[in-house]
Amino acid sequence: MSSSTRWTIVVVLLTPAVVLPLLVGVYDRTDPELWGFPFYYWFQFLLIPIVAVLTSVAYWLTRTEDPPTDPAAKADDPAEVIR
C-alpha cells in the first residue's frame, strides 16, 4: 500500500471522530431513550468505543510507516555525531 493511500485511509477513519461530535444538531434531542437515558447522552457514550476503534485502526496503519529520513537533519543531530 502506498503512503498516500495509507494516509487517505487514516483521514477517512478519523474524520467521523472529529466531525460527528461537532454536529450537535444530529444528536440534540431526547427521543429515543435507551434504558432511561435520552438520545443525547447515549449517542455520545456510543461514540466513545466507535472512536476508540477507529483511532486504533488509524494508529495501526501508521505505526508501520517508516519516518522520513532527512540526511541533513541527521548531520545536525548530536546523538548521530557521537555514533
Biopython code that builds the backbone (N, CA, C, O; Angstrom):
import numpy as np
from Bio.PDB.StructureBuilder import StructureBuilder

atoms = [
    (1, "MET", "N", (0.853, -1.171, 0.000)),
    (1, "MET", "CA", (0.000, 0.000, 0.000)),
    (1, "MET", "C", (0.899, 1.234, 0.000)),
    (1, "MET", "O", (1.844, 1.322, 0.785)),
    (2, "SER", "N", (0.606, 2.169, -0.867)),
    (2, "SER", "CA", (1.433, 3.370, -0.956)),
    (2, "SER", "C", (1.159, 4.286, 0.244)),
    (2, "SER", "O", (0.130, 4.179, 0.912)),
    (3, "SER", "N", (2.088, 5.163, 0.484)),
    (3, "SER", "CA", (1.987, 6.061, 1.627)),
    (3, "SER", "C", (0.781, 6.993, 1.511)),
    (3, "SER", "O", (0.089, 7.236, 2.500)),
    (4, "SER", "N", (0.528, 7.509, 0.323)),
    (4, "SER", "CA", (-0.596, 8.432, 0.159)),
    (4, "SER", "C", (-1.929, 7.715, 0.341)),
    (4, "SER", "O", (-2.868, 8.288, 0.894)),
    (5, "THR", "N", (-2.022, 6.482, -0.114)),
    (5, "THR", "CA", (-3.248, 5.695, 0.086)),
    (5, "THR", "C", (-3.468, 5.430, 1.568)),
    (5, "THR", "O", (-4.587, 5.539, 2.069)),
    (6, "ARG", "N", (-2.399, 5.085, 2.258)),
    (6, "ARG", "CA", (-2.486, 4.816, 3.692)),
    (6, "ARG", "C", (-2.959, 6.049, 4.455)),
    (6, "ARG", "O", (-3.826, 5.941, 5.322)),
    (7, "TRP", "N", (-2.403, 7.213, 4.146)),
    (7, "TRP", "CA", (-2.793, 8.427, 4.864)),
    (7, "TRP", "C", (-4.211, 8.866, 4.489)),
    (7, "TRP", "O", (-4.903, 9.468, 5.310)),
    (8, "THR", "N", (-4.646, 8.578, 3.278)),
    (8, "THR", "CA", (-6.034, 8.861, 2.896)),
    (8, "THR", "C", (-6.989, 8.019, 3.739)),
    (8, "THR", "O", (-8.015, 8.517, 4.203)),
    (9, "ILE", "N", (-6.656, 6.759, 3.934)),
    (9, "ILE", "CA", (-7.485, 5.888, 4.764)),
    (9, "ILE", "C", (-7.510, 6.389, 6.205)),
    (9, "ILE", "O", (-8.559, 6.368, 6.849)),
    (10, "VAL", "N", (-6.376, 6.835, 6.711)),
    (10, "VAL", "CA", (-6.310, 7.366, 8.077)),
    (10, "VAL", "C", (-7.201, 8.595, 8.224)),
    (10, "VAL", "O", (-7.915, 8.731, 9.218)),
    (11, "VAL", "N", (-7.162, 9.476, 7.253)),
    (11, "VAL", "CA", (-8.009, 10.678, 7.305)),
    (11, "VAL", "C", (-9.487, 10.292, 7.274)),
    (11, "VAL", "O", (-10.293, 10.856, 8.014)),
    (12, "VAL", "N", (-9.839, 9.339, 6.427)),
    (12, "VAL", "CA", (-11.239, 8.885, 6.350)),
    (12, "VAL", "C", (-11.670, 8.246, 7.674)),
    (12, "VAL", "O", (-12.805, 8.437, 8.109)),
    (13, "LEU", "N", (-10.786, 7.499, 8.310)),
    (13, "LEU", "CA", (-11.118, 6.872, 9.586)),
    (13, "LEU", "C", (-11.285, 7.893, 10.712)),
    (13, "LEU", "O", (-12.153, 7.733, 11.570)),
    (14, "LEU", "N", (-10.471, 8.925, 10.713)),
    (14, "LEU", "CA", (-10.513, 9.897, 11.807)),
    (14, "LEU", "C", (-11.532, 11.009, 11.606)),
    (14, "LEU", "O", (-11.890, 11.691, 12.567)),
    (15, "THR", "N", (-12.000, 11.205, 10.400)),
    (15, "THR", "CA", (-12.970, 12.272, 10.135)),
    (15, "THR", "C", (-14.259, 12.130, 10.949)),
    (15, "THR", "O", (-14.693, 13.119, 11.540)),
    (16, "PRO", "N", (-14.892, 10.959, 11.012)),
    (16, "PRO", "CA", (-16.104, 10.862, 11.834)),
    (16, "PRO", "C", (-15.851, 11.154, 13.312)),
    (16, "PRO", "O", (-16.722, 11.682, 14.003)),
    (17, "ALA", "N", (-14.662, 10.813, 13.791)),
    (17, "ALA", "CA", (-14.335, 11.064, 15.191)),
    (17, "ALA", "C", (-14.289, 12.551, 15.509)),
    (17, "ALA", "O", (-14.556, 12.958, 16.640)),
    (18, "VAL", "N", (-13.956, 13.349, 14.529)),
    (18, "VAL", "CA", (-13.882, 14.798, 14.730)),
    (18, "VAL", "C", (-15.193, 15.474, 14.354)),
    (18, "VAL", "O", (-15.654, 16.370, 15.061)),
    (19, "VAL", "N", (-15.789, 15.059, 13.261)),
    (19, "VAL", "CA", (-16.954, 15.759, 12.713)),
    (19, "VAL", "C", (-18.240, 15.448, 13.482)),
    (19, "VAL", "O", (-19.005, 16.365, 13.783)),
    (20, "LEU", "N", (-18.493, 14.185, 13.804)),
    (20, "LEU", "CA", (-19.754, 13.827, 14.460)),
    (20, "LEU", "C", (-20.007, 14.572, 15.774)),
    (20, "LEU", "O", (-21.121, 15.055, 15.975)),
    (21, "PRO", "N", (-19.036, 14.686, 16.671)),
    (21, "PRO", "CA", (-19.315, 15.450, 17.895)),
    (21, "PRO", "C", (-19.579, 16.938, 17.638)),
    (21, "PRO", "O", (-20.231, 17.598, 18.448)),
    (22, "LEU", "N", (-19.083, 17.462, 16.529)),
    (22, "LEU", "CA", (-19.310, 18.875, 16.222)),
    (22, "LEU", "C", (-20.693, 19.131, 15.633)),
    (22, "LEU", "O", (-21.166, 20.267, 15.650)),
    (23, "LEU", "N", (-21.343, 18.105, 15.118)),
    (23, "LEU", "CA", (-22.674, 18.243, 14.534)),
    (23, "LEU", "C", (-23.737, 18.025, 15.614)),
    (23, "LEU", "O", (-24.439, 17.014, 15.616)),
    (24, "VAL", "N", (-23.840, 18.972, 16.515)),
    (24, "VAL", "CA", (-24.735, 18.854, 17.663)),
    (24, "VAL", "C", (-26.188, 18.692, 17.223)),
    (24, "VAL", "O", (-26.956, 18.017, 17.909)),
    (25, "GLY", "N", (-26.578, 19.278, 16.126)),
    (25, "GLY", "CA", (-27.941, 19.161, 15.639)),
    (25, "GLY", "C", (-28.356, 17.732, 15.338)),
    (25, "GLY", "O", (-29.547, 17.420, 15.334)),
    (26, "VAL", "N", (-27.384, 16.858, 15.085)),
    (26, "VAL", "CA", (-27.687, 15.457, 14.796)),
    (26, "VAL", "C", (-28.188, 14.738, 16.051)),
    (26, "VAL", "O", (-29.077, 13.892, 15.963)),
    (27, "TYR", "N", (-27.629, 15.065, 17.211)),
    (27, "TYR", "CA", (-27.969, 14.325, 18.426)),
    (27, "TYR", "C", (-28.566, 15.198, 19.528)),
    (27, "TYR", "O", (-28.636, 14.764, 20.678)),
    (28, "ASP", "N", (-28.991, 16.401, 19.209)),
    (28, "ASP", "CA", (-29.582, 17.307, 20.194)),
    (28, "ASP", "C", (-31.089, 17.054, 20.307)),
    (28, "ASP", "O", (-31.911, 17.866, 19.880)),
    (29, "ARG", "N", (-31.418, 15.909, 20.892)),
    (29, "ARG", "CA", (-32.827, 15.560, 21.107)),
    (29, "ARG", "C", (-32.903, 14.538, 22.237)),
    (29, "ARG", "O", (-31.891, 13.958, 22.631)),
    (30, "THR", "N", (-34.091, 14.326, 22.742)),
    (30, "THR", "CA", (-34.252, 13.398, 23.861)),
    (30, "THR", "C", (-34.763, 12.033, 23.422)),
    (30, "THR", "O", (-34.496, 11.038, 24.096)),
    (31, "ASP", "N", (-35.486, 11.958, 22.317)),
    (31, "ASP", "CA", (-36.030, 10.675, 21.862)),
    (31, "ASP", "C", (-35.145, 10.102, 20.778)),
    (31, "ASP", "O", (-34.644, 10.887, 19.974)),
    (32, "PRO", "N", (-34.916, 8.848, 20.685)),
    (32, "PRO", "CA", (-35.410, 7.762, 21.520)),
    (32, "PRO", "C", (-34.570, 7.594, 22.780)),
    (32, "PRO", "O", (-33.388, 7.937, 22.800)),
    (33, "GLU", "N", (-35.181, 7.072, 23.815)),
    (33, "GLU", "CA", (-34.467, 6.802, 25.060)),
    (33, "GLU", "C", (-33.974, 5.363, 25.070)),
    (33, "GLU", "O", (-34.583, 4.478, 24.469)),
    (34, "LEU", "N", (-32.870, 5.148, 25.757)),
    (34, "LEU", "CA", (-32.304, 3.809, 25.917)),
    (34, "LEU", "C", (-31.984, 3.631, 27.390)),
    (34, "LEU", "O", (-31.109, 4.313, 27.924)),
    (35, "TRP", "N", (-32.686, 2.719, 28.052)),
    (35, "TRP", "CA", (-32.542, 2.477, 29.490)),
    (35, "TRP", "C", (-32.729, 3.758, 30.297)),
    (35, "TRP", "O", (-32.056, 3.957, 31.308)),
    (36, "GLY", "N", (-33.626, 4.617, 29.863)),
    (36, "GLY", "CA", (-33.926, 5.860, 30.571)),
    (36, "GLY", "C", (-33.012, 7.021, 30.226)),
    (36, "GLY", "O", (-33.232, 8.140, 30.689)),
    (37, "PHE", "N", (-31.985, 6.771, 29.414)),
    (37, "PHE", "CA", (-31.074, 7.839, 29.010)),
    (37, "PHE", "C", (-31.600, 8.489, 27.734)),
    (37, "PHE", "O", (-31.969, 7.780, 26.798)),
    (38, "PRO", "N", (-31.642, 9.818, 27.672)),
    (38, "PRO", "CA", (-32.031, 10.485, 26.429)),
    (38, "PRO", "C", (-31.004, 10.211, 25.329)),
    (38, "PRO", "O", (-29.850, 9.885, 25.607)),
    (39, "PHE", "N", (-31.437, 10.346, 24.106)),
    (39, "PHE", "CA", (-30.584, 10.091, 22.940)),
    (39, "PHE", "C", (-29.288, 10.886, 23.006)),
    (39, "PHE", "O", (-28.225, 10.387, 22.638)),
    (40, "TYR", "N", (-29.384, 12.129, 23.480)),
    (40, "TYR", "CA", (-28.211, 12.998, 23.559)),
    (40, "TYR", "C", (-27.070, 12.316, 24.306)),
    (40, "TYR", "O", (-25.921, 12.365, 23.867)),
    (41, "TYR", "N", (-27.386, 11.676, 25.443)),
    (41, "TYR", "CA", (-26.341, 11.058, 26.262)),
    (41, "TYR", "C", (-25.863, 9.730, 25.692)),
    (41, "TYR", "O", (-24.660, 9.498, 25.574)),
    (42, "TRP", "N", (-26.813, 8.849, 25.336)),
    (42, "TRP", "CA", (-26.346, 7.531, 24.910)),
    (42, "TRP", "C", (-25.667, 7.577, 23.557)),
    (42, "TRP", "O", (-24.841, 6.715, 23.257)),
    (43, "PHE", "N", (-25.997, 8.566, 22.728)),
    (43, "PHE", "CA", (-25.280, 8.703, 21.458)),
    (43, "PHE", "C", (-23.823, 9.074, 21.708)),
    (43, "PHE", "O", (-22.925, 8.542, 21.055)),
    (44, "GLN", "N", (-23.587, 9.980, 22.645)),
    (44, "GLN", "CA", (-22.205, 10.362, 22.959)),
    (44, "GLN", "C", (-21.440, 9.205, 23.589)),
    (44, "GLN", "O", (-20.259, 9.007, 23.306)),
    (45, "PHE", "N", (-22.116, 8.439, 24.445)),
    (45, "PHE", "CA", (-21.468, 7.261, 25.022)),
    (45, "PHE", "C", (-21.186, 6.204, 23.956)),
    (45, "PHE", "O", (-20.180, 5.499, 24.037)),
    (46, "LEU", "N", (-22.048, 6.089, 22.978)),
    (46, "LEU", "CA", (-21.842, 5.153, 21.883)),
    (46, "LEU", "C", (-20.643, 5.566, 21.022)),
    (46, "LEU", "O", (-19.934, 4.715, 20.485)),
    (47, "LEU", "N", (-20.428, 6.863, 20.899)),
    (47, "LEU", "CA", (-19.298, 7.346, 20.098)),
    (47, "LEU", "C", (-17.951, 6.968, 20.702)),
    (47, "LEU", "O", (-16.976, 6.808, 19.968)),
    (48, "ILE", "N", (-17.877, 6.825, 22.010)),
    (48, "ILE", "CA", (-16.589, 6.553, 22.665)),
    (48, "ILE", "C", (-15.949, 5.265, 22.154)),
    (48, "ILE", "O", (-14.806, 5.315, 21.698)),
    (49, "PRO", "N", (-16.626, 4.104, 22.205)),
    (49, "PRO", "CA", (-15.955, 2.899, 21.675)),
    (49, "PRO", "C", (-15.760, 2.931, 20.162)),
    (49, "PRO", "O", (-14.788, 2.377, 19.650)),
    (50, "ILE", "N", (-16.677, 3.575, 19.448)),
    (50, "ILE", "CA", (-16.529, 3.665, 17.992)),
    (50, "ILE", "C", (-15.283, 4.468, 17.633)),
    (50, "ILE", "O", (-14.491, 4.053, 16.787)),
    (51, "VAL", "N", (-15.113, 5.615, 18.279)),
    (51, "VAL", "CA", (-13.944, 6.460, 18.017)),
    (51, "VAL", "C", (-12.671, 5.764, 18.483)),
    (51, "VAL", "O", (-11.625, 5.901, 17.847)),
    (52, "ALA", "N", (-12.744, 5.022, 19.579)),
    (52, "ALA", "CA", (-11.569, 4.284, 20.048)),
    (52, "ALA", "C", (-11.129, 3.247, 19.024)),
    (52, "ALA", "O", (-9.933, 3.092, 18.777)),
    (53, "VAL", "N", (-12.070, 2.544, 18.431)),
    (53, "VAL", "CA", (-11.736, 1.540, 17.413)),
    (53, "VAL", "C", (-11.168, 2.216, 16.164)),
    (53, "VAL", "O", (-10.160, 1.769, 15.616)),
    (54, "LEU", "N", (-11.820, 3.297, 15.717)),
    (54, "LEU", "CA", (-11.330, 3.999, 14.522)),
    (54, "LEU", "C", (-9.922, 4.555, 14.743)),
    (54, "LEU", "O", (-9.075, 4.480, 13.853)),
    (55, "THR", "N", (-9.678, 5.108, 15.924)),
    (55, "THR", "CA", (-8.357, 5.655, 16.234)),
    (55, "THR", "C", (-7.316, 4.541, 16.315)),
    (55, "THR", "O", (-6.184, 4.717, 15.866)),
    (56, "SER", "N", (-7.688, 3.412, 16.877)),
    (56, "SER", "CA", (-6.759, 2.280, 16.971)),
    (56, "SER", "C", (-6.380, 1.761, 15.589)),
    (56, "SER", "O", (-5.216, 1.452, 15.333)),
    (57, "VAL", "N", (-7.355, 1.667, 14.708)),
    (57, "VAL", "CA", (-7.057, 1.209, 13.342)),
    (57, "VAL", "C", (-6.164, 2.221, 12.629)),
    (57, "VAL", "O", (-5.230, 1.838, 11.924)),
    (58, "ALA", "N", (-6.448, 3.509, 12.810)),
    (58, "ALA", "CA", (-5.612, 4.542, 12.186)),
    (58, "ALA", "C", (-4.187, 4.481, 12.731)),
    (58, "ALA", "O", (-3.227, 4.637, 11.976)),
    (59, "TYR", "N", (-4.045, 4.257, 14.035)),
    (59, "TYR", "CA", (-2.710, 4.125, 14.625)),
    (59, "TYR", "C", (-1.997, 2.900, 14.059)),
    (59, "TYR", "O", (-0.817, 2.959, 13.714)),
    (60, "TRP", "N", (-2.725, 1.794, 13.968)),
    (60, "TRP", "CA", (-2.133, 0.569, 13.452)),
    (60, "TRP", "C", (-1.632, 0.765, 12.021)),
    (60, "TRP", "O", (-0.583, 0.239, 11.650)),
    (61, "LEU", "N", (-2.380, 1.520, 11.221)),
    (61, "LEU", "CA", (-1.964, 1.776, 9.846)),
    (61, "LEU", "C", (-0.715, 2.648, 9.771)),
    (61, "LEU", "O", (0.100, 2.494, 8.862)),
    (62, "THR", "N", (-0.565, 3.562, 10.725)),
    (62, "THR", "CA", (0.568, 4.492, 10.648)),
    (62, "THR", "C", (1.796, 4.013, 11.399)),
    (62, "THR", "O", (2.889, 4.521, 11.150)),
    (63, "ARG", "N", (1.666, 3.071, 12.293)),
    (63, "ARG", "CA", (2.847, 2.663, 13.065)),
    (63, "ARG", "C", (3.835, 1.871, 12.235)),
    (63, "ARG", "O", (5.011, 1.789, 12.591)),
    (64, "THR", "N", (3.387, 1.288, 11.140)),
    (64, "THR", "CA", (4.308, 0.564, 10.273)),
    (64, "THR", "C", (4.992, 1.491, 9.271)),
    (64, "THR", "O", (5.895, 1.079, 8.542)),
    (65, "GLU", "N", (4.557, 2.725, 9.247)),
    (65, "GLU", "CA", (5.137, 3.719, 8.336)),
    (65, "GLU", "C", (6.524, 4.115, 8.838)),
    (65, "GLU", "O", (6.685, 4.477, 10.004)),
    (66, "ASP", "N", (7.507, 4.049, 7.974)),
    (66, "ASP", "CA", (8.852, 4.477, 8.343)),
    (66, "ASP", "C", (8.899, 5.999, 8.385)),
    (66, "ASP", "O", (8.351, 6.660, 7.503)),
    (67, "PRO", "N", (9.546, 6.557, 9.398)),
    (67, "PRO", "CA", (9.652, 8.015, 9.421)),
    (67, "PRO", "C", (10.508, 8.500, 8.263)),
    (67, "PRO", "O", (11.429, 7.805, 7.833)),
    (68, "PRO", "N", (10.211, 9.679, 7.762)),
    (68, "PRO", "CA", (11.012, 10.196, 6.647)),
    (68, "PRO", "C", (12.454, 10.427, 7.088)),
    (68, "PRO", "O", (12.716, 10.880, 8.203)),
    (69, "THR", "N", (13.361, 10.111, 6.208)),
    (69, "THR", "CA", (14.773, 10.304, 6.531)),
    (69, "THR", "C", (15.289, 11.535, 5.808)),
    (69, "THR", "O", (15.116, 11.692, 4.600)),
    (70, "ASP", "N", (15.913, 12.383, 6.562)),
    (70, "ASP", "CA", (16.482, 13.606, 6.022)),
    (70, "ASP", "C", (17.962, 13.615, 6.405)),
    (70, "ASP", "O", (18.289, 13.856, 7.567)),
    (71, "PRO", "N", (18.857, 13.359, 5.460)),
    (71, "PRO", "CA", (20.286, 13.299, 5.793)),
    (71, "PRO", "C", (20.809, 14.584, 6.422)),
    (71, "PRO", "O", (21.698, 14.530, 7.272)),
    (72, "ALA", "N", (20.284, 15.724, 6.028)),
    (72, "ALA", "CA", (20.757, 16.993, 6.590)),
    (72, "ALA", "C", (20.380, 17.084, 8.068)),
    (72, "ALA", "O", (21.166, 17.575, 8.878)),
    (73, "ALA", "N", (19.202, 16.622, 8.418)),
    (73, "ALA", "CA", (18.772, 16.673, 9.818)),
    (73, "ALA", "C", (19.592, 15.702, 10.657)),
    (73, "ALA", "O", (19.876, 15.982, 11.822)),
    (74, "LYS", "N", (19.973, 14.570, 10.085)),
    (74, "LYS", "CA", (20.790, 13.603, 10.817)),
    (74, "LYS", "C", (22.160, 14.180, 11.143)),
    (74, "LYS", "O", (22.700, 13.915, 12.216)),
    (75, "ALA", "N", (22.722, 14.954, 10.247)),
    (75, "ALA", "CA", (24.052, 15.514, 10.464)),
    (75, "ALA", "C", (24.045, 16.523, 11.602)),
    (75, "ALA", "O", (25.059, 16.691, 12.279)),
    (76, "ASP", "N", (22.917, 17.202, 11.825)),
    (76, "ASP", "CA", (22.825, 18.194, 12.887)),
    (76, "ASP", "C", (22.449, 17.582, 14.232)),
    (76, "ASP", "O", (22.510, 18.264, 15.255)),
    (77, "ASP", "N", (22.064, 16.320, 14.246)),
    (77, "ASP", "CA", (21.625, 15.675, 15.464)),
    (77, "ASP", "C", (22.846, 15.289, 16.306)),
    (77, "ASP", "O", (23.684, 14.514, 15.846)),
    (78, "PRO", "N", (22.960, 15.820, 17.539)),
    (78, "PRO", "CA", (24.133, 15.495, 18.376)),
    (78, "PRO", "C", (24.269, 14.004, 18.666)),
    (78, "PRO", "O", (25.386, 13.502, 18.790)),
    (79, "ALA", "N", (23.172, 13.303, 18.772)),
    (79, "ALA", "CA", (23.238, 11.861, 19.025)),
    (79, "ALA", "C", (23.871, 11.134, 17.851)),
    (79, "ALA", "O", (24.574, 10.146, 18.061)),
    (80, "GLU", "N", (23.652, 11.579, 16.643)),
    (80, "GLU", "CA", (24.231, 10.956, 15.471)),
    (80, "GLU", "C", (25.716, 11.285, 15.347)),
    (80, "GLU", "O", (26.486, 10.485, 14.815)),
    (81, "VAL", "N", (26.116, 12.444, 15.828)),
    (81, "VAL", "CA", (27.526, 12.811, 15.770)),
    (81, "VAL", "C", (28.339, 11.896, 16.669)),
    (81, "VAL", "O", (29.452, 11.509, 16.313)),
    (82, "ILE", "N", (27.798, 11.546, 17.830)),
    (82, "ILE", "CA", (28.501, 10.669, 18.778)),
    (82, "ILE", "C", (28.650, 9.281, 18.189)),
    (82, "ILE", "O", (29.686, 8.643, 18.374)),
    (83, "ARG", "N", (27.649, 8.805, 17.493)),
    (83, "ARG", "CA", (27.732, 7.457, 16.902)),
    (83, "ARG", "C", (28.750, 7.469, 15.815)),
    (83, "ARG", "O", (28.985, 6.442, 15.179)),
]
sb = StructureBuilder()
sb.init_structure("model")
sb.init_model(0)
sb.init_chain("A")
sb.init_seg("    ")
for serial, (resi, resn, name, xyz) in enumerate(atoms, 1):
    if name == "N":
        sb.init_residue(resn, " ", resi, " ")
    sb.init_atom(name, np.array(xyz, "f"), 0.0, 1.0, " ", f" {name:<3s}", serial, name[0])
structure = sb.get_structure()
